Amino acid sequence: MDDGEDDGAPSIWPRRKIDGMSAVLLPHTADGAIDWTATEAHVGRTVAAGLTPAVNMDTGYVQLLGEPERKRVLDLAASITGGRFVAGAFAADEPGDAFDLDAHLAAAIAVAERGGTPVIFPSHGLNALGEEEWVGALAAIGRSLDRFLGFELGPMFVPYGRIFSLDAYEGMLGVPSCVGAKHSSLSRRQEWDRLARRDALRPDFAVLTGNDLAIDMVMYGSDYLLGLSTFAPEAFAARDRLWEAGHPSFYELNDLLQYLGQFTFRAPVPGYRHDAAMFFELRGWASSDRVPDGVARRPASDRAVLADILERLGAWT
């Protein structure tokens, strides 16, 4: 059983305006190069849908990019959005490396100086810290920033992923410049517990669900920063509007999007990025379903399921 505070689900928040952030896929051409034209188009598409683009996240292969590529993505996002974007602040390190405050700060400042909000991406050094030291590291980063987002990322996504205790989460709530945090445990219970702490201690703090297997967490007070929404930002935005309007069609569209999430985020979870690349190709948003070398791939049989979901989404968009 998950470590939790209560045996029941929290109350639902009807007609709440949802703040949606979408982790943008970085498409590649058939020869393995980044497709910058398709990337620019998708950031613009995400903005046009009404969602906030999140670049240089796991969906954008941030761990596989060199610094020049990460900065080019930031420049592209800043140019298209005018600064209304969030981005992973990633410090590359190796297992056993000590936490490098300067590297994390440099990555975060590179986002902030372009107008974006940094998401402090996990690293080996950061996530190997004790819980008090982890909170202290976020506080140290936060002293140089006006605002940033924390990030709990489970080990099903990356080998150095870690979900911290509720006490550590409460410590993060005490960092003034940390205005929210993405939670990617894929556990409703753990996220509900975080919502309870947030509601009790800091109601303005954004709990950003990263649970692509339970995208209805928005009904309970979470906002979102999802990789799944990159498949269909316009459909997620439509779903969000239906919830705010109190329209019963919310549930039908949410069910279809959740089917997409349950299918594409099955084990191994990182394979969702290849499904996203196939979906982009099916939609005419990319010229190939190529993913970087070393990224988990899905079988060709996924394509038929994705095509069926895409056809069914057409009734909603």
C-alpha positions in Angstrom: 0.0 0.0 0.0 1.2 3.5 -0.7 2.4 5.7 2.1 -0.6 7.9 2.7 -2.6 10.1 5.0 -6.2 9.0 4.4 -8.1 6.0 3.2 -10.5 7.9 1.0 -10.4 9.9 -2.2 -10.5 13.7 -1.8 -13.5 15.8 -2.9 -14.0 16.6 -6.6 -13.6 20.3 -7.6 -16.4 20.8 -10.2 -16.2 23.6 -12.9 -12.6 24.4 -12.0 -10.4 26.1 -14.6 -7.6 23.7 -15.4 -4.0 24.9 -16.0 -2.7 22.5 -18.7 1.0 22.2 -19.5 2.1 19.8 -22.3 5.5 18.2 -22.5 6.5 18.7 -26.2 7.8 15.8 -28.2 11.0 16.5 -30.2 10.3 14.9 -33.6 13.2 13.4 -35.7 13.7 12.9 -39.4 14.2 9.5 -40.9 18.0 10.0 -40.8 17.9 10.6 -37.0 18.3 14.4 -37.1 16.1 16.7 -35.0 13.2 18.0 -37.1 13.4 21.6 -36.1 10.6 22.6 -38.5 8.2 20.1 -37.0 9.3 21.0 -33.5 8.5 24.7 -34.1 5.2 23.8 -35.6 4.2 21.7 -32.6 5.2 24.3 -30.0 3.0 26.7 -31.9 0.2 24.2 -32.1 0.4 23.7 -28.4 0.1 27.4 -27.7 -2.8 27.7 -30.2 -4.6 25.0 -28.3 -4.4 27.0 -25.1 -1.8 24.8 -23.3 1.6 25.9 -22.0 4.4 24.2 -23.8 6.9 22.3 -21.6 10.2 21.8 -23.5 13.4 19.9 -22.7 11.5 17.4 -20.7 11.7 13.6 -20.8 9.3 13.7 -23.8 11.8 16.0 -25.5 14.7 13.7 -24.9 16.5 16.3 -22.7 18.9 13.7 -21.3 20.1 12.9 -24.9 20.6 16.4 -26.1 23.8 18.4 -25.9 23.9 21.8 -24.5 23.7 23.6 -27.9 20.5 21.6 -28.7 18.9 22.3 -25.3 19.6 26.0 -25.8 18.2 26.0 -29.3 15.0 24.4 -28.0 14.8 27.2 -25.4 15.4 29.9 -28.0 12.7 28.4 -30.2 10.2 28.2 -27.3 10.9 31.7 -26.2 10.5 33.1 -29.7 7.1 31.4 -30.3 5.6 31.9 -26.8 7.1 35.3 -25.8 8.2 33.6 -22.6 5.1 31.7 -21.7 6.6 28.3 -21.4 8.2 25.9 -18.9 11.4 23.9 -19.5 13.4 21.2 -17.9 16.5 22.6 -16.2 18.7 19.5 -16.7 22.2 19.0 -15.3 23.9 16.0 -16.8 25.8 13.8 -14.4 26.7 10.2 -13.8 25.8 7.6 -11.1 27.8 8.4 -7.9 28.4 12.0 -8.8 27.8 14.6 -6.0 25.0 17.2 -6.4 26.3 20.1 -8.5 24.5 23.3 -7.4 26.3 25.4 -10.0 25.2 23.1 -12.9 21.6 23.1 -11.8 21.6 26.8 -11.3 23.1 27.4 -14.8 20.5 25.2 -16.4 17.7 26.9 -14.5 18.9 30.4 -15.2 19.2 29.6 -19.0 15.4 29.0 -18.9 14.6 32.0 -16.7 16.6 34.5 -18.7 14.5 33.6 -21.8 11.3 34.3 -19.8 10.4 30.7 -19.1 9.8 28.9 -15.8 12.5 26.3 -15.0 11.5 22.7 -14.0 14.3 21.4 -11.8 14.9 18.1 -13.6 16.1 15.2 -11.5 19.7 14.1 -11.7 21.8 11.4 -10.1 23.4 13.8 -7.6 20.2 15.6 -6.7 18.1 12.5 -6.2 20.8 10.8 -4.2 20.6 13.4 -1.5 18.9 12.7 1.9 15.5 14.3 2.1 16.5 17.3 4.2 19.4 17.9 1.8 17.1 17.6 -1.2 14.8 20.3 0.2 17.9 22.3 1.0 19.2 22.0 -2.6 15.9 23.2 -3.9 16.0 26.1 -1.5 19.5 27.0 -2.6 18.5 26.9 -6.3 15.4 29.0 -5.5 17.4 31.8 -3.9 18.6 32.7 -7.4 15.2 32.4 -9.1 11.9 34.3 -9.0 10.0 31.1 -9.6 10.6 27.5 -10.5 8.8 24.1 -10.5 9.9 21.1 -8.6 9.8 17.6 -10.1 9.3 14.2 -8.6 9.9 11.6 -11.3 9.5 7.9 -10.7 12.1 5.2 -11.6 9.8 3.8 -14.2 10.7 6.8 -16.3 14.4 7.2 -15.6 16.8 5.0 -13.5 17.7 7.9 -11.2 14.0 8.7 -10.6 12.7 9.0 -7.0 9.5 9.9 -5.3 10.1 11.6 -1.9 8.1 11.3 1.3 5.2 13.6 2.2 7.4 15.3 4.8 10.0 16.1 2.1 7.2 17.3 -0.1 6.0 19.6 2.7 9.5 20.9 2.9 9.4 21.8 -0.8 6.1 23.7 -0.1 8.1 25.9 2.2 10.5 27.1 -0.5 8.9 30.5 -1.5 10.1 30.6 -5.1 8.9 27.0 -5.8 5.5 27.7 -7.2 4.5 24.2 -8.0 5.8 20.7 -8.7 5.2 17.9 -11.3 4.4 14.6 -9.6 5.1 11.5 -11.7 4.7 8.5 -9.4 1.7 7.1 -11.5 0.0 6.7 -8.1 -3.4 8.3 -7.4 -2.9 7.8 -3.7 0.4 9.5 -3.5 -0.9 12.4 -5.5 -4.1 12.7 -3.4 -1.9 12.9 -0.3 0.1 15.8 -1.9 -3.1 17.6 -2.7 -4.1 17.3 0.9 -0.8 18.8 2.1 -1.0 21.5 -0.5 -4.6 22.4 0.5 -3.7 22.6 4.2 -0.5 24.5 3.9 -0.1 26.4 0.7 -3.3 26.5 -1.5 -1.7 28.6 -4.3 0.9 25.8 -4.9 0.3 24.0 -8.2 0.2 20.2 -8.0 1.0 19.2 -11.6 -0.1 15.7 -12.3 2.3 13.7 -14.4 0.0 10.6 -14.1 -0.6 9.7 -17.7 -2.5 6.6 -16.4 -5.0 8.8 -14.4 -5.5 12.0 -16.3 -8.8 12.6 -14.4 -6.6 13.8 -11.4 -7.7 17.3 -12.6 -11.1 16.5 -11.1 -9.5 16.5 -7.6 -7.6 19.8 -7.8 -4.4 18.9 -9.7 -3.4 20.8 -12.8 -1.1 18.9 -15.2 2.2 18.6 -17.0 1.7 15.5 -19.1 3.6 13.8 -21.9 0.3 12.3 -23.1 -1.1 15.7 -24.1 1.6 16.1 -26.8 -0.3 13.5 -28.8 -3.4 15.8 -29.0 -3.1 19.2 -27.3 -6.3 20.4 -28.9 -8.2 17.4 -27.5 -6.9 18.0 -24.0 -7.7 21.7 -24.2 -11.3 20.8 -25.3 -11.6 18.4 -22.4 -10.5 21.1 -20.0 -13.0 23.5 -21.3 -15.8 20.9 -20.9 -14.8 20.4 -17.3 -14.9 24.2 -16.6 -18.3 24.4 -18.3 -19.7 21.4 -16.2 -20.5 19.6 -19.5 -21.1 15.8 -19.2 -19.2 15.2 -22.4 -16.0 15.8 -20.4 -16.2 12.2 -19.2 -16.5 10.7 -22.7 -13.6 12.7 -24.1 -11.5 12.0 -21.0 -12.2 8.2 -21.3 -10.9 8.2 -24.9 -7.8 10.2 -24.0 -7.3 7.9 -21.0 -7.5 4.9 -23.3 -4.7 6.5 -25.3 -2.7 6.9 -22.1 -3.2 3.4 -20.8 -2.1 2.0 -24.2 0.9 4.2 -24.8 2.2 4.4 -21.2 2.3 0.6 -20.7 5.6 -1.0 -19.7 8.3 -0.1 -20.6 6.9 3.3 -19.9 9.6 5.3 -21.9 8.3 3.6 -25.0 5.4 6.1 -25.0 7.8 8.5 -26.9 7.9 6.1 -29.9 4.1 5.9 -29.8 4.0 9.7 -29.8 6.3 9.7 -32.8 4.0 7.2 -34.7 1.0 9.4 -33.8 2.7 12.5 -35.1 3.5 10.7 -38.4 -0.1 9.5 -38.6 -1.3 13.1 -38.1 1.0 14.5 -40.7 2.9 16.4 -38.0 6.2 14.7 -38.6 7.8 12.9 -41.6 8.9 9.8 -39.7 8.4 7.9 -36.5 12.2 7.9 -35.8 13.3 8.2 -32.2 16.9 8.7 -31.0 19.1 5.6 -30.7 18.7 3.8 -27.4 15.1 5.0 -26.9 12.6 2.2 -26.3 10.6 1.3 -29.4 7.1 -0.1 -29.7 6.0 -2.8 -32.1 4.6 -1.9 -35.5 1.3 -3.3 -34.4 0.8 -0.2 -32.2 0.1 1.8 -35.4 -3.3 0.2 -36.0 -4.5 1.0 -32.5 -3.2 4.5 -32.7 -4.9 5.1 -36.0 -8.2 3.9 -34.5 -7.8 6.3 -31.6 -6.9 9.1 -33.9 -10.0 8.5 -36.0 -12.2 8.5 -32.9 -10.6 11.7 -31.7 -11.7 13.4 -34.9 -15.2 13.7 -33.6 -13.9 15.9 -30.8 -11.5 18.2 -32.5 
